[in-house]
Amino acid sequence: MTETPGAGAGEGEETPRVVVHPVVFGVSACLIVAVSAFGAAVPTFAAEVFSAIQGWIVHTFGWFYMLCIAVFLIFVLYLAFSRFGAVRLGPDDSEPEYSRLSWFAMLFSAGIGIGLLFFGVAEPLLHFAAPPAQGIDGQTPEAARFAMNATFLHWGVHGWAVYVLIGLALAYFAYRHNLPLTLRSALYPLLGERIHGPIGNAVDIAAVIGTVFGVATSLGLGVLQVNAGLNYLFGVPEVAWVQVSLIAIITLMATASVVAGLDAGIKRLSELNMVLAVALLAVVFALGPTVFLLSAFLQNVGVYASELVALTFRQFAYQPNEWLGSWTLFYWAWWMAWAPFVGMFIARISRGRTIREFVVGVLLAPSLFIFFWMTVFGDSAIHAVLVDAQDEVLQLAQNNMPLALFGLLERLPFGFALSVLAIILIVTFFVTSSDSGSLVVDMLASGGAENPPVWQRIFWALTQGLIAAVLLLAGGLGALQTAALTSGLPLAVVLLAVGFGLFTALSREAQAQARYEGPPLPVATVAVDWRRRLKQLVRHHDRRTAEAFLRDTAQPAFESVVLELRALEVHAELHDDGEALAVEVIDASGEEPLVLFAYGVQLRSYRTMTFTVLEPQKEAARRHWYAEAWCSTSSERYDVMGVDRHALIDDLLSHYSRWVAAQTAPQPVLEPPTV
């Protein structure tokens, strides 16, 4: 495996890690304060500005969002089932750091855990009540089918393909080629060493700001849901001091988790999340319309699979409506806006896995779990309205989305206990989102260090909580959420570049691997010191070095042989065409000279592996040059770089002696058969 040098690193040297990146850390902190102040000072104006930008992007570039999502999905599936699927994210002998269960729990908790609780009941109900497709009336079996199909689209493999792409690129370049585990590294194939300059800093700064604001916004909105649930169950007032207190509690829990580290904190809390989520899911499944849910799950998955292509490109071009922008395009922008955060966290926990295992695990496993979750909660709510005529559940979702989950749970046996469990699960999901977000931001601000300093972890965890509290009090959370989603368009372009660069790097690695796995290039078995031979085997040469060997070693050696052969009355010539030298023994007795024997050396080169596609000025430095020896009496070719004149002459004479012996050997006499 060839290592890609980082900033200031030579070929084969490990990229140096820094503890704190002063530019990324300093500029990010200043910009976060400035944007937060803007959102808190003039929340209404900020919301209008960001909403206008987002609306223009959705209207103008909605088709581009849909195309990008389709390209991402097709690309990652191709990587999984192509020859690249066996490539390991790390050295070829590396093993995964975490078990599949722990790995799945962490990527699930960081990715979409809280979204399932917020949208699991509300979204299917809202699609069921007002489907946008013409010819489908609301609150009908056809509307139920459309609602679940649309929900599966928004939460299924399309969105996870975005996380797969960025996470795969980051893990590949970080663990297989020793680049920093930062967003800039995913752009190395396009930027080369410039990722360590201003452009790379800008990319990481944007990732830090997006992650901090995204987590802070979700923290604030999640606290509103927790407060609504407490009010619904216990009558706790929905006031600012309660919400700020909840933010403080969750922030302190997240801070303790990030201080404990990835293994002791985030891993264990993520596993607790999974246990609680599965418990809640199992109880709702058992207490709800179980047989109906089993039938609905099979049908939902089947319909989704059969209509996957049509769903991917559904634009409502002939029946324009606001639903596409408000839901599908909103989700695509959301997935892409969160891709740097979630993708980097998934990369951090995926060292040692193969590309195939990574894609299948991240793409399919969470999607199947989500499909079952959405079926259990969404179809239970639809069943309550469609079959049991409990319209209160639908009205609750339409009037107050955070309460839709509690409205459903209240109608089940042990509804109060299930609602309490749901509140606990919301809190733990938000803690894992906050602590994993703090870890990602800390890694970005530390230049890619996998174990950044504790004080930075505390700083970013507290910063996220403080921003959430300030903006919640000022009413600016909605503006910030809209601003975060506007980053989806530039990130879509970045993700396309990342995919192109990843494919280029994998292709070139495969070419290099094929060369290494082929027949080894033989080296002249002449009397050369073994240390010199070993040095020649591991060193790469440029053209100037190979030309110097041709002129300073091969040419004087061949000239000496030609002169000596002529002194012995053998007709010999030195053939020189600039990139090749050869000693030729010639028969000049006929009308045309005939070459009887030839031994020569010629310059050869091959491209060494690289990942940068836009640096043609470095093309010469990416080729290894050597001197290939050949002889007219043999098909063997081998490298003679590094041998001295005497060794080269010995090799020439060895071939010449065998040729002379073949010419002077007595020929067998064919005798007639004995009678």
LINZI-V846420 format. One record per run of one state. SS is the DSSP state (a for helix, b for strand, c for the rest). FROM is the first residue (numbers start at 1). TO is the last residue. If there is no record, write none. Layout:
BEGIN
SS|FROM|TO + SS|FROM|TO
END
This chain:
BEGIN
c|1|21 + a|22|41 + c|42|42 + a|43|81 + c|82|82 + a|83|86 + c|87|87 + b|88|88 + c|89|99 + a|100|111 + c|112|112 + a|113|119 + c|120|121 + a|122|129 + c|130|140 + a|141|155 + c|156|156 + a|157|177 + c|178|182 + a|183|196 + c|197|197 + a|198|234 + c|235|239 + a|240|287 + c|288|289 + a|290|306 + c|307|307 + a|308|312 + c|313|321 + a|322|348 + c|349|353 + b|354|354 + a|355|386 + c|387|390 + a|391|399 + c|400|400 + a|401|410 + c|411|414 + a|415|445 + c|446|453 + a|454|474 + c|475|476 + a|477|486 + c|487|487 + a|488|517 + c|518|521 + b|522|523 + c|524|529 + a|530|538 + c|539|542 + a|543|567 + c|568|571 + b|572|576 + c|577|579 + b|580|587 + c|588|593 + b|594|607 + c|608|615 + a|616|618 + c|619|619 + a|620|622 + b|623|631 + c|632|633 + b|634|639 + c|640|644 + a|645|664 + c|665|675
END
